[in-house]
Amino acid sequence: MTDAHAIEDQLSIGRPLLISATTSDGRMIQFGAEISSLGGHHFKVRTNRPIPPTLLASQQIVKIRLQGKGQSTLPLSCRFLRIDEQKARELVLSFPEGNWVTNRRAFVRAPIKVKVVITRHSGQRLEGETIDVSGGGVLTTLNGALNPRETVLLKLGPLPDTQEVLEFDARLVRAVQMNVNRRNNSEPFTAYAMKFVKVAARAQNRICKMVIVNQFEERRAELRDILGKEK
C-alpha cells in the first residue's frame, strides 16, 4: 500500500534518508545520510561516513529513500552534483522529479537463506529455501505449488546464527516468477511470498534481530571494501 506526496512536503532539514548508487568500478553501495540544507534547485545531505572524492561521478544518477516519521519512501532518482569543497561528508544532490511514494511495508527484508518446511491442511509437506526473510514473512522456493491465499503451517530453520527452528501460521500472498540468472546458469522458477498470520512476539523479534545483524554485517563489509581500495 502506498501514498504519494509532493517533494516539497517531505524534504526538511534533519530528515534522514538512504542513498544507493553504483560506483565507477561497478559496485553497488548504500549509505545513510540526513538533509543538511535546502536550495532552489538542489539540496545537501550529510553522510554517516566520509565519501571518497572519486567514489561517485558528477551528474550520475543515485537513488534516495526518505526515512523517519515512522515510514520510508520508495526510491526516487536524482543526480549527484558534487561533494561540498568545505565539508567532505556533505553531498550536493539535485531535486528529484516526481512524487515520493510512501512504503507501507512494516518490516525490512534481508537476503538470508534458511530451510523452509510447509505442512498443508491435507498433511502434504513441501520443502524449500528462503530467498529473503523479514519479521512479516518470507519469499521462498518450494518443491511444489500452493493455492492462492492458502494457509499453511510454516517451519523456518534451523536459523543460521542460533540453529533455532521457528513455527508460524502463514498465508500465500502471491507467487512470483523469477527470471533466469545467466551468471549462475539457473532456469526461471516460481517463488512464493508467504505472510505470517499468527506470530508469537518472541519468534518475530528473533527474525527481526537476525535481519538487522545481516544488514549490519553487509554495511561493514562494504565499508571495509571502500576503505581498502583507498589505501
Beta strands, then each sheet from edge to edge (+ up, - down):
strand 1: 4-5
strand 2: 16-22
strand 3: 28-38
strand 4: 42-47
strand 5: 61-66
strand 6: 72-73
strand 7: 76-83
strand 8: 90-94
strand 9: 100-103
strand 10: 115-119
strand 11: 125-134
strand 12: 137-140
strand 13: 151-156
strand 14: 166-178
strand 15: 189-198
sheet 1: 1+ 9- 6+
sheet 2: 2+ 3- 4+ 8- 7+ 5- 2+
sheet 3: 10+ 11- 12+ 15- 14+ 13- 10+
end
